[in-house]
Amino acid sequence: MPSVADVLSQGWKVHQAGKIEDALRVYQHVIKQAPRNPEAHVYLGIALFDQRRYDESINAYRTALQLKDQFPIAWNNLGNSLRMTGAVEESDACFEKAHALDPNYLSVYKNRGTLWIWSGEIERGLAWYEKGLKIAPDDPELHRNLGVIYLLLGDFERGWAEYRWRWKMGGLRRPQTHAPLWKGEPISGRSILLYPEQGRGDEMHFIRIASVLAAEGARVVVQTAPQMIPLFTSVHGVQTLLPVGSQLPPVDYHASFLDAVDGWFQANGKLPYGADSFFQRGNHCGYLNVSDPLVNYWHHWMEKNAMGKDHRKRIGIAWQGNPKHHADVYRSIALEELRPLAEDESLHLVSLQFGFGSEQLDQADFGDSISRLPDDTDTSGGAFTDTAAVMKNLDHVVTTDTSVAHLAGALGVPTTVMLGRVPDWRWLREGDQTPWYPSMRLVRQREMGHWSDAVQAAHQTLN
């Protein structure tokens, strides 16, 4: 008969395979059989945390600590769950307890640094990351974290050097090519393969580097997901667009979009904002575009479905990013927060939210006042193409830091982005404008967890 430890080990293998619900049942079964086993409660807490059930994970860790007080893993994990609920001081006290029990426990340094950084005390958080490097000088996650923060602070020299460690963390993949990585070498007359490495928002943001390199005389090949190709046909300077998995032509260099931004900085000492890509041509003023017939189709569809131009401004809204993103809890908001916009009779809101978060339209008592697009939007002509055409029929877009923000900015559509207390590095720490997108305004959260000020500032922009 297998021991409790053996069953927990098997459950953990299932957990690591991504079958969290199955692992949860294993842990609950063990607890039913051995309710005073502290390790089982910790495993349960981890599974609940991974399901974003933070309050329940807190209870699981507290139970483990009642059974075994000298348990640094439980203290560390409790601190991490408390961090996600905004209990900053209590979270830090848990990390302090774990640190006192095991001064060489690396996860404590990482989590404590992240706690203070996401609480807005960036220098305090940096200090914990740097202390962690004294214990593990080659830990790629610590270096990556430092890189992100240095970039946020505008220290691009140190930022890019540290951020390159992300490739040693696992999870990122490059295409199979024998070409060397481009690190800023002269590119005129040479060919380069570019490809995404992270989410759709990053992809739409940084594909501008293709135009920048083409303007330098490079022959640019882009490999991307097939559904992104229709949108990216509008990017100037791309010689060849290939779907992932297709045979690659011989090239002189390769780089992810972000690698290429890094390489450009190394060569030129500045970031490739691609200001020349934002120009006025008819009503188009961005580096992404969709066809006039598609824009006209959505114009007529909106007229037919009671979204015509009346005295109100048509405002596209999005509030929820990818919940799998590590920082989503800090950057997404509830639709309820946008009530002031919905109750403004001078505005006609159009939901640009699909998938995660869209269920809130049926939960909010003002959800019926928000116009919705068809469920099959963006399913036939390529990712984001219908949404892009809709955006070009709007007066303004209001969104949190999502792929919608990057699409609107890249199209040159007037956009207001509501940023959390500590935003993604590209937005820096201050300012209401960004050189990445001339048509964009940034409004910033003043206090962690409270969005009313940012929503109010966005509302003022619309009026």
C-alpha angles and dihedrals in degrees: 000000000000118000124240089256091053093051092048089050091053090047090052091053089053089047093052089051087063097254094125097160091054091048090049090058090051092052092046090050091052091049090051089054097037108020093171095057105114094195091059091055090051091052089049090051092052092052092048090048091052088053089052091245090137100164091052092048089052090055091050093052092046089054090051091052093049086058096041118016097180092066113123094183091056092047091049094048092046089053090051094051091047088051090059091054093051096251092137102167094043090047091053091049089056092050089049090054092049091047092051091052094046117013091184096054100123097194090064091060092049095046095043091050091049091048093058096040093053089045089060097254094115099165091051090051093047089055091059093048090050091049088052091056089060088062096039109018093176099046105132096203092057091048091047091050091050089049093054092050095046088051090050089052090051092248093134097166093062093029099062093042091055096038091060087073088077088085090064093056098074127236096083120096134194127206117259106265136139092215118110123251112266110241101173102295118154105288105186110122092007130108126234135188114218126191140165123260105181139022132336092259092056090047094054091043100051103034084090086083087075090065092044092053092043089055087056090057100265124144102229126207117184124197116193144142111301092241091059095054097083091056094044094053085084094062110108118233100024107131097186133018115198131182119238110271096031123123111273124226119233110274136179095230142007132204140159113245089259092046088054092050087052091047092049090053091050090052100041108020092235139079121261099245090161094218090173089063091069105074137139114255110158102311093331120104108157141072093252123062144160130213123284092235090057091048089049092048091056091044090059093041091054091047090051093048099053095266094111124137109275127148090300128088115241108234124186114211136193126172110168128067128191105307089210090066110108092233100039093111088062099044108037124075137195117263087238088072089066093060092113090061093046092051094049105103092203091065131071109200122211118192115233090176118116130172114354111041097015090101087071089074087072093044101050116082089225094048093106090061091062116084116231132209122228118280091242094059111138093007101106111032100039137285115313095355096114091042090051091052091048090050090055087059093053131088094219144351123223117191146144119246098300139126086270088066093054094045093051092045093048090051091051092241116153104262139177117201120198109214130199123240091271108029133195111288095254092068094052121210101284143029137065095238134056130204088219092072122020093194094054132098122196123213117187135214110242098197127032112257095010116103103169094097092050092047090048091051091049090049091052090052090056092051 
